[in-house]
């Protein structure tokens, strides 16, 4: 594997006072910007809770220069990018990632919207209702209730206990005093002295610097504004709150007087506390069948304060053993503290961080570099770690744990070993022939250090969900090792198939695959002891629950039967013996290709190139009722393309691009149906479709569906009104985004895997680009009519039952039965 070159970096202060961090990363195909404003929800006047979050929303409504279809959000989405913002306690972040060709335009719009927001009262009133809908959802969210319990033991005067979400009652838009404070907050904090901009991309530093200088001219210059220090975390507690979820156990610490670099110290501690290797805390708790997961996170940090949360997701047995879990945790912390200096772990930590950055996206890199955190643990962070460990003691718990019986400790703790996949693996001495079931396709570059591997087994997976969970559990430790080595490993189930994906740094992929195949073929005995136990899962919002169900439902798998499943090793052996498999590798160089082929000799099942994917008939309207524990209504409409031809896929892709902004504008901004409003293109098992989604706190399903259908019916008119030059721009933008040399490896590999499953060949990308460029207005008109008439069939997933007889309730269980 070629060693990636070190990226060039630069930190400059522009003439207007804006701090800018620039990072040139040649391997990237896209560029990202991350703007941090040092002002958040704890900095607003106490009279107007939610003001900072409200202002964040107002920025995206546009400026006099850029609004509507020309605003930042529409611009980024029309170029196939991603964009978001986040208001936290003491900062607000704005960030996006786009193709390099669109970067200057997006950066100009970002600075313009922060420097020249419109903030008309009419727009404020509309946006406040969106914020109120978010508040309603937040108030019903189990996670919000859990956070309220966590912070309930803090000093009553600390702002963490206050209400900050914002709603129509806390944001009196027509009131003069509110408007004065809104503008005063904006003028005080939204100026260059409070801002830090980080730009990351493949462009040379000089080009990034020039773009920053040009765009930042739209920002208001100013000096640093003081953020008022908070009161102590611990004091007179607020009103007691009952613990809402017994399946979660938290050790929460309020730490004060921490030195600088505490954030990096906590990242270091979290890495080793949550390590799954034998001899660690998590392995011991899992051995005793007390917890499913363990995570250390920083709930809050500002100045010298930090709220540190160690959370355990408990098993049923663990719910009755929280005292023992607490004892084991504190015993491990004492063991870890006794190894002060941690030289070996510090070196491993540096390697882990360097490997993570090798596969990070432009946006992930921009977020990382905005904090200017080095890969190795600094001296300041080492000292901060010592201070933190001194405070992570039982007497500092915000929610004390009742003492348990006599200590029952492991007594044989060990520090985590080195990650074996961070070091070179042995390659075969001679070339190994490609297996029959695996296709090799080129990546974006012949010299990339990244690759992706997809393997698929046809095993009637929907009948074997218990075995699937057993295999997931078998891979759990290896999955974490792979993540640390820069490889994402995902074992998933879709329809009749099990799939294994490994993507990231290509060097460790063959060795990881070899280990994974062994664990899939013969899970360890302790894994079988827990077979059949369904892990508890977090409650999702209704729209996220529908999105989770969509892939299986789109293939006709609405229900599954697992009550009579055989969960024994012999059943798994029989299943593997009857399995058929195929796969795709993208971006592998010759050396790793032989190593991968060698590992595939352990592949269970029989190679069967290009397994056919059966889809339900493309006709009619099916309705899948997905009950959710929420009073809000949500609906997801999936509209497949009429066929799997590349011509139909090209038309559907361009329709998706044309729909995105007007659909959002109509249903979210104008009709204010809710905060979760989106449309886009989805591909599942090679099947292409358009998705329209809405979650609303007040609108009934009939109204939501009516508005979605009404929008779809307007598409022919929208296309007809599109000027030829505008259509040409949209068409060329879409085609250029699918140029192999302009795509990052991982999204390219995902696209090619979908093409492979649809039966397309290695020339798929060039054919898709040609089909997009050949689209004319009448082709799009015809595609829009096919969409409106449901030629490819419509599938609606919703939180309620079917509304009309024309919708057939989805009752299909296991295809083939």
QUIJO-V790827 format. One record per residue. RES is the residue in one small letter. D_CENTER is the distance of its C-alpha to the mean C-alpha in whole Angstrom. Layout:
RES/D_CENTER  RES/D_CENTER
//
This chain:
x/28  x/29  x/28  x/25  x/27  x/27  x/25  x/27  x/27  x/29  x/29  x/31  x/32  x/33  x/36  x/35  x/33  x/30  x/28  x/26  x/24  x/25  x/23  x/24  x/22  x/24  x/22  x/19  x/20  x/18  x/18  x/16  x/18  x/17  x/19  x/20  x/23  x/24  x/25  x/23  x/24  x/26  x/28  x/29  x/33  x/33  x/34  x/31  x/28  x/25  x/27  x/24  x/21  x/24  x/25  x/21  x/21  x/24  x/24  x/22  x/25  x/26  x/29  x/33  x/32  x/29  x/28  x/27  x/26  x/27  x/24  x/21  x/19  x/21  x/22  x/18  x/17  x/21  x/20  x/17  x/15  x/12  x/13  x/12  x/14  x/14  x/17  x/18  x/21  x/23  x/21  x/19  x/16  x/16  x/14  x/14  x/14  x/17  x/19  x/22  x/25  x/23  x/22  x/25  x/25  x/22  x/23  x/26  x/25  x/22  x/26  x/28  x/26  x/26  x/29  x/31  x/29  x/31  x/31  x/33  x/34  x/34  x/30  x/30  x/31  x/29  x/25  x/27  x/26  x/23  x/22  x/25  x/23  x/19  x/22  x/23  x/20  x/19  x/23  x/22  x/19  x/20  x/17  x/19  x/23  x/21  x/21  x/24  x/26  x/24  x/26  x/29  x/31  x/31  x/33  x/34  x/34  x/31  x/29  x/26  x/28  x/28  x/27  x/24  x/22  x/25  x/27  x/30  x/32  x/31  x/31  x/34  x/34  x/37  x/39  x/40  x/39  x/36  x/36  x/37  x/35  x/32  x/34  x/35  x/31  x/30  x/33  x/33  x/29  x/28  x/30  x/30  x/31  x/28  x/25  x/24  x/22  x/21  x/21  x/20  x/21  x/23  x/26  x/29  x/29  x/32  x/30  x/27  x/29  x/31  x/28  x/28  x/31  x/32  x/29  x/29  x/33  x/31  x/30  x/33  x/34  x/35  x/35  x/33  x/33  x/33  x/31  x/33  x/32  x/31  x/34  x/34  x/31  x/34  x/37  x/38  x/35  x/34  x/35  x/34  x/31  x/31  x/28  x/26  x/24  x/26  x/24  x/22  x/24  x/24  x/26  x/26  x/27  x/29  x/29  x/32  x/33  x/31  x/31  x/29  x/26  x/25  x/22  x/22  x/24  x/22  x/19  x/22  x/23  x/20  x/20  x/23  x/23  x/20  x/21  x/22  x/25  x/29  x/31  x/28  x/27  x/24  x/26  x/29  x/28  x/26  x/30  x/31  x/29  x/28  x/24  x/21  x/19  x/19  x/17  x/19  x/17  x/19  x/19  x/21  x/22  x/25  x/28  x/30  x/28  x/25  x/24  x/23  x/21  x/22  x/20  x/21  x/20  x/24  x/26  x/29  x/31  x/29  x/29  x/33  x/33  x/31  x/34  x/34  x/30  x/31  x/34  x/32  x/29  x/32  x/34  x/31  x/30  x/34  x/34  x/31  x/33  x/36  x/35  x/35  x/34  x/32  x/33  x/31  x/28  x/28  x/28  x/26  x/23  x/24  x/24  x/20  x/19  x/21  x/19  x/16  x/17  x/18  x/15  x/13  x/12  x/14  x/12  x/11  x/15  x/16  x/14  x/16  x/19  x/19  x/20  x/22  x/22  x/24  x/23  x/26  x/26  x/29  x/32  x/31  x/28  x/30  x/33  x/30  x/29  x/32  x/32  x/29  x/31  x/34  x/32  x/30  x/33  x/34  x/36  x/33  x/31  x/30  x/31  x/33  x/33  x/37  x/39  x/39  x/42  x/43  x/40  x/39  x/37  x/36  x/38  x/37  x/33  x/32  x/30  x/27  x/29  x/28  x/25  x/27  x/24  x/24  x/28  x/30  x/30  x/34  x/34  x/37  x/40  x/41  x/38  x/37  x/37  x/34  x/34  x/35  x/31  x/29  x/29  x/28  x/27  x/27  x/24  x/23  x/26  x/28  x/28  x/24  x/23  x/20  x/20  x/19  x/20  x/20  x/23  x/24  x/26  x/28  x/29  x/29  x/26  x/26  x/29  x/28  x/25  x/26  x/27  x/23  x/22  x/25  x/23  x/20  x/22  x/24  x/21  x/19  x/21  x/21  x/17  x/17  x/20  x/18  x/15  x/17  x/19  x/16  x/16  x/13  x/15  x/14  x/17  x/17  x/19  x/20  x/23  x/26  x/24  x/22  x/20  x/19  x/17  x/17  x/16  x/16  x/19  x/22  x/25  x/24  x/22  x/26  x/27  x/23  x/24  x/28  x/27  x/24  x/27  x/29  x/27  x/26  x/30  x/31  x/29  x/31  x/33  x/31  x/28  x/31  x/32  x/29  x/29  x/28  x/27  x/24  x/21  x/20  x/17  x/16  x/17  x/14  x/15  x/17  x/15  x/12  x/15  x/17  x/14  x/13  x/17  x/17  x/17  x/20  x/22  x/22  x/24  x/26  x/25  x/25  x/27  x/28  x/30  x/30  x/33  x/35  x/33  x/34  x/32  x/35  x/34  x/37  x/35  x/32  x/35  x/36  x/33  x/32  x/36  x/35  x/32  x/32  x/29  x/28  x/25  x/24  x/24  x/23  x/24  x/26  x/29  x/32  x/32  x/29  x/30  x/33  x/31  x/29  x/32  x/33  x/30  x/30  x/34  x/32  x/30  x/31  x/33  x/34  x/33  x/33  x/32  x/30  x/30  x/30  x/28  x/29  x/28  x/30  x/32  x/31  x/33  x/33  x/31  x/29  x/28  x/26  x/26  x/23  x/24  x/22  x/23  x/23  x/25  x/23  x/23  x/21  x/21  x/20  x/22  x/22  x/24  x/25  x/27  x/30  x/30  x/28  x/30  x/29  x/31  x/29  x/26  x/26  x/28  x/25  x/22  x/25  x/25  x/21  x/21  x/24  x/23  x/20  x/22  x/25  x/23  x/21  x/24  x/26  x/24  x/23  x/25  x/28  x/28  x/26  x/25  x/21  x/18  x/16  x/18  x/16  x/18  x/17  x/17  x/16  x/18  x/18  x/21  x/22  x/23  x/22  x/21  x/21  x/19  x/20  x/18  x/19  x/19  x/22  x/24  x/27  x/28  x/29  x/28  x/31  x/30  x/26  x/28  x/31  x/29  x/26  x/29  x/31  x/29  x/29  x/32  x/32  x/31  x/34  x/35  x/32  x/33  x/36  x/36  x/34  x/36  x/37  x/35  x/32  x/32  x/32  x/30  x/27  x/28  x/29  x/25  x/24  x/26  x/25  x/22  x/22  x/25  x/24  x/25  x/22  x/19  x/17  x/18  x/14  x/14  x/18  x/18  x/16  x/18  x/21  x/20  x/20  x/23  x/25  x/24  x/26  x/29  x/29  x/30  x/29  x/30  x/28  x/26  x/29  x/30  x/27  x/28  x/32  x/31  x/29  x/32  x/34  x/33  x/35  x/35  x/37  x/35  x/32  x/35  x/35  x/31  x/31  x/34  x/33  x/29  x/31  x/34  x/31  x/33  x/30  x/30  x/27  x/25  x/24  x/22  x/23  x/24  x/27  x/30  x/31  x/33  x/36  x/38  x/36  x/33  x/33  x/32  x/30  x/32  x/31  x/30  x/30  x/31  x/34  x/36
//
